[in-house]
Amino acid sequence: MQISSRFTIALHIFTCVDVFKDGYKVTSDFLAGSINTNPVVIRKILTQLKNAGLITVARGTGGVKPTRPLSEITFYDVYQAIEPVENGDLFRFHESPNPECLVGRNIHALLDDKLKAIQSAMEEEMRKYTLLDLRSGITELMEKESLHTGSEG
C-alpha cells in the first residue's frame, strides 16, 4: 500500500497558492512549473479539491482560493479529497482466503481489528497537521534562506 503522489501534490498546491497569491497569477501552468508535472495532473487534483469543498477556482484568472482558513484545513481533509478509500477501509483484503485452511478461514478475525486500528492511528495523526503548518514552515525556510543569502554578499 502506498498513498499516491497526488496527496503531496495537493499539499504543494495549497502551499504555492498561499505563498504566491499576492505576486503571481497562480494558474495550473504556474503550479505545474513548481511541482514539475503536467498541468493536466494539476487540473485533475484541483477538481478533486474543489469537489471536496476545499477550494474555489475562478476559471481563466488563476484564482485558486481555500474555502476556509488554512488553520481549519487538515492533512486529513486533503487526504480524504485526494485519496478516497473504498468502503472506508484503507487496507484492501484479498478476496477469498481458503476456508479449508486454518489460516485462511481465520485471517479476517486475526487482522480486521488491527488494520482498523492502524488506519485510525494514521488518520488521527493526519488530523494534527494543518495547511497553516505548511505556511509556517515555508515562512521559516524563506527567512533562513534570506539570512544565509544576505550573509554571503
N, C-alpha and C positions, 0 to 999 in steps of 0.2 A: 504494500500500500504506500502510495506517495501522493501528497497533495500536489496538484499541478502548479506550474509556474504562474497561472492566471491569478492566483491568490496574491503572490508577491508583486505581480504587475499591478494589480488593483491598488495595493498599498503604495506603490511607486506613483501611480496616477494621482492619488489623493495628495501625496507629498508635493508633487510638481504643481498641482493646481494651487495649493496653499502658498508655496514659495514664490511662484512666478505670476500670480494673479494680477499684481499691480503693474508689472513691467512688460508682460508679453501677452499676445493673443494665444491662449492655451488651447490649441486645436489637437485633433487626433494625430496630425502630422508632427506637430511640436512634441507631443508626448511620445510618439514612436521614435523620434530622434533621441530623446533622453533614455528611453528604455532599450533602444536599438532593436526594434522589431517592426513588423509591417503595420501600417495604420489600420488595416482591416482587423487585426487582432485587437487593437486598442478600441475600435468602434464596437466590436462584439462585447468586450468587457464593459465599456461604458453603457451599452444597452442593458446588460445584466444589472449593473449598479443602479441605473435609472428604474428598471422594473422592480427592484427591491426597495425603491423609495429613498435611496441614499444620496442621489444627486439629481440635479436638474441639468438639462443640456439645451442651450439655445443654438439651434442649427445655424451653421454658416458663420457665427460670430465667435466661436470658440468659448462660449460661455458655460463652462462646466462649473457648477457650484454645489457644495454639500448642502443637503436639506436641513441639517442640524449642526449645532456647534461641534467642532472636532472632538471636544471632551465627551460628547454623547454618542460617538460612533466608535464601537469597539472592533477589535480584530475579529471577534466572533461574528459581528454583524456583517463584515465584509466577507468572511469565510462562508456564511450562510448564503449570501448573494451569489458568490462565485462558485462555490463547491457544494451545491445542494446534495445531501446524502439521500440515497434511495431508501425509502421507508423509514427514514430517521436513523438508520444504522450505518455507522462509519465502516464497520467490517462486514464484508460480504462472506457469507458462509457457503462452502461447497454444497452443491445441490443434494446429492443423495448418498450420504455415507451408508455403508453396507450394514443393514440391520442384523445380519448373521454374525457380525464381528463384535467382540466385546467393546472395543474402542469405538467402532462405527456407530453402534446403537446408543452410546453414552456420550459422544463427543460434545453434543449440544449442551447437555447438562453440566459437563466439565468446563465449558468455555463461555457460555452465554453471559453469565453474571460478570465474569472477569472482563470480557470485552466491553460490556456496557460501562463498567467502572473506569476502564481506560479511556473510553470515549468521553465520559463525563468529566474526567480529570483534565483532558486536553481542552475541552470546550470551556471549562471553568477558568483555566489558565488564559485562554484567549479573551475572556471577558475582562481580565485585569488590565489589558493594554488598550489604549485609545489612539485615535489619529493625532490627538494633541501630543502624545508621547513622541510621535514622529516629528512633529513641528519642533518640539523642544530639543530633540536630538539633532536635527539639521541646523537649528539656530546655534547650538553649541559648537558643532563642527565648523560652521561658517566663521564663528568668532575665532576659533583656534587657527583656522587657515589664514584669516586676516592678520592675526598676531604673528604667525610664522612668516608670512609674506612680507609684512611690514618690517620685521627684524632683519631681513636679508638685504634690504635696499640700501 
